[in-house]
Structures are given as C-alpha cells and as structure tokens.
Amino acid sequence: MIPYGKQSIDQNDIDAVIEVLNSDWLTTGPKVDEFERAVAGYVGSKYAVAVSSGTAALHAAMFAIGIDTGDEVIVPPITFAATANAVVYQRGTPVFTDIDPDTLLIDPKNIEEKINSRTKAIIAVDYAGQACEYEKIKYIANKYGLILVADSCHALGAEYRGKKVGNIADLTVFSFHPVKHITTGEGGMITTDNSEWAEKIKIFRNHGITSDHHKRKKDSSWFYEIKDLGYNYRITDIQCALGISQLKKLSSFLKKRHEIAKIYDLAFEEMPGITPLHVRDDVFHAYHLYVVKCGQDKREKLFKYLRDNGIGVNVHYVPVHLHPYYQRKFCYVPGLCPVAEEAYKTILSLPIFPEMSDEDVERVVDAIRCTIGAKR
Ligand SMILES: *Cc1c(COP(=O)(O)O)cnc(C)c1O
C-alpha cells in the first residue's frame, strides 16, 4: 500500500530521542525551548510556543486573541475540521467564506461581505501547502481591525513573495503529525511577533498556571495562581528532540516533495480531465498534498480503482459546514459555500511524501492513466 503521506525517520532521529530518554528531563525541559528557538529561527518570527498538537495550537491561538461568546471568526470550508473546531472551543462562531475554485484557498473577494461588528479574526488556511493571498487578506484585516491567524499546518517551509509562512500573519499555527512536513508524533507550534500572546499561550498550555516550576524553584517559592482556564497542552522533550532532528532535514524533504509534484505535473499535462490545482507564481509551495480535480464520476471511479490497487488516495476535505455537528449547532445548510461544495465532489489527493520512490510515483500515474483510459 502506498499511503497518501508518511513520516521519514532515520537513525539521527532515533538517537536524538534516546538521548532524551537517558536525560533528566522527559517534559518541560531544555529540548522544548530548543525546538521553539529552532522553529522561530527558521520561519523568522520573534516567538514560538510548542504544544501537544496542531489542534491545541489553534485552540491556544483562539484563546490568546480573546475569542469568546458571540465572537465570529471567518474560516474557509475546505480545511481540516480542527480549524473551525478551535473557534467553537472558545465559544465563538466560525463563519464560512467561499474559496477560489482554482487553488481552493480562501478567496479574498468573499471575505468582506462576511464581516460585521462581531467579527474578530480571520483564519487563513494554506491549503495543500500553498500560501494564501496574504497581501489582500492583510489589507482587509487591517481595514476592519481584525486579527489574522494562519493555519499553516500544511505549509511549514512554504513562502509567499519570498517570505516564509510563520512570519506573515499575526499568529501562525503548525502541526507535527506524522503526515505533515516534519513530525514529533503528535505536536504543534504557534509562531508570532507578539510577546503578550506568546506569554498567554505558555500559560494556557499549562492549566493556566501563571508561574512555572523553573521560576518557582529559582524564587524558592511554592506559590502559583490560575488566572485563566488552561489545559494540559504541553509537549514532551522526547517529542521536541525528534522535532529538532527532523527540522534539520526539512529542506531535503521539501526538495523531494517538489520533485514528486513535478513528475505529476508533467504527466497530467497530457491527461485529459485531470487538472492539478493552480499554483500561483508568487509562492514557494510546500506540497503537503498533491490535489487534482477530475470531475465527479471520474473521482469516484479513480478513488475506488486506486484504493483497490494499493494506492492510498484521499479526499481533503468534506466542507466543514456540511458536517452534521455544524449543521445542527449553527444551522448551516448546503449551498452556503457553492464553490467549495462543487470542488469537494471532484478533488482527489494523490500520495506524496519524501520516501516515495520514482517507481511509486509512476505506479500512481499509470493507475490513473489506466482508469480514465488515456493513452500513454
Ligand atoms: C493537521 C491539521 C490540523 C491539526 O493538527 P493536529 O496536529 O493533527 O492536531 C489543523 N489544521 C489543518 C489544516 C491540518 O492539516
């Protein structure tokens, strides 16, 4: 079976983890700071705070910017449910706005009509690994005094007009799940230039406790206070050691993803009815996903044939507003985001991950060619 995504772990990663297991700190130790500094340095942000998952990172971001009852946050419907769920965790309302049909990214044209006095923030999702149209989105955010959060869980290493994702929005969120660019098993990170938000998130990930155990030890004090409701969203040193080791290989991982995408691009130029998503020329794509649009009948046929032949294709994503929970809780109905709903019927994510061989890629291409009856 060729999966759609998969981690790459080598001996250096294993050694890094074992070193931590033999050390004094399994959690809340020096590797957490080191991983945070490494990611902040890589994306060019002033601060980075590591947490237990990308979802926890999104939740922490919503907490930090003060989302609460009655607040609205604009989100695209073609994303992992966690993007919108994080708004709901903080009692806010996710307001879905339609996407661009060619890139499936949030369409800046549609944002303004969703803004009202309750709107507090926009979450831009760098779907598949392509950076959103940040200049246009930032212009709108500034015009209405909204906070811009980037869900860049697909886009570590991606660039917009020469600038790395992680250093463009007010807050950026990453995930280190095994299918993502680098992994810590489970893990996430928030990057920002805002010291107040970074501090709030550090407290939030530790139950809302305002003085950490290092500080208590230094001040020889037992005192601590809960100022806000927080969670246990800590990440371990074991995970962070893996993250530090993985980050060193990110540029080679990205290179490999680009090579695979190139083979797909060339193959589909000749194949009628298989259209890769449009890639704008002002981005460096991180290719978390390689998505093609192929027409509804073809999509069902391709999905079945490829799965039956050991090729792990997938559909990213069911539009979030169509999930039963969202329909029930917010009374969202089909038709709310027609472009997203139409695109959803035709998209297919093909396998792409650094350890995929050229033969694996050819196998996928041949299977698609076979299914749609195209000639070589
Ligand atoms: C993976 C992902 C998340 C959640 O990350 P986890 O680490 O799995 O919690 C959130 N948003 C998007 C777009 C993702 O792809």
The ligand as an SDF file (V2000), in Angstrom:
LIG
                    3D

 15 15  0  0  0  0  0  0  0  0999 V2000
   -3.2370   18.5510   10.6200 C   0  0  0  0  0  0  0  0  0  0  0  0
   -4.0750   19.7740   10.6280 C   0  0  0  0  0  0  0  0  0  0  0  0
   -4.5490   20.3580   11.8150 C   0  0  0  0  0  0  0  0  0  0  0  0
   -4.4590   19.6980   13.1650 C   0  0  0  0  0  0  0  0  0  0  0  0
   -3.2380   19.2520   13.5170 O   0  0  0  0  0  0  0  0  0  0  0  0
   -3.0930   18.0410   14.5670 P   0  0  0  0  0  0  0  0  0  0  0  0
   -1.6450   18.1140   14.8890 O   0  0  0  0  0  0  0  0  0  0  0  0
   -3.4890   16.7920   13.8560 O   0  0  0  0  0  0  0  0  0  0  0  0
   -3.9580   18.3430   15.7260 O   0  0  0  0  0  0  0  0  0  0  0  0
   -5.2210   21.5630   11.7330 C   0  0  0  0  0  0  0  0  0  0  0  0
   -5.4440   22.1720   10.5570 N   0  0  0  0  0  0  0  0  0  0  0  0
   -5.0360   21.6240    9.3880 C   0  0  0  0  0  0  0  0  0  0  0  0
   -5.3050   22.3530    8.1200 C   0  0  0  0  0  0  0  0  0  0  0  0
   -4.3590   20.4030    9.3990 C   0  0  0  0  0  0  0  0  0  0  0  0
   -3.9910   19.8500    8.2470 O   0  0  0  0  0  0  0  0  0  0  0  0
  1  2  1  0
  2  3  1  0
  2 14  2  0
  3  4  1  0
  3 10  2  0
  4  5  1  0
  5  6  1  0
  6  7  2  0
  6  8  1  0
  6  9  1  0
 10 11  1  0
 11 12  2  0
 12 13  1  0
 12 14  1  0
 14 15  1  0
M  END
$$$$
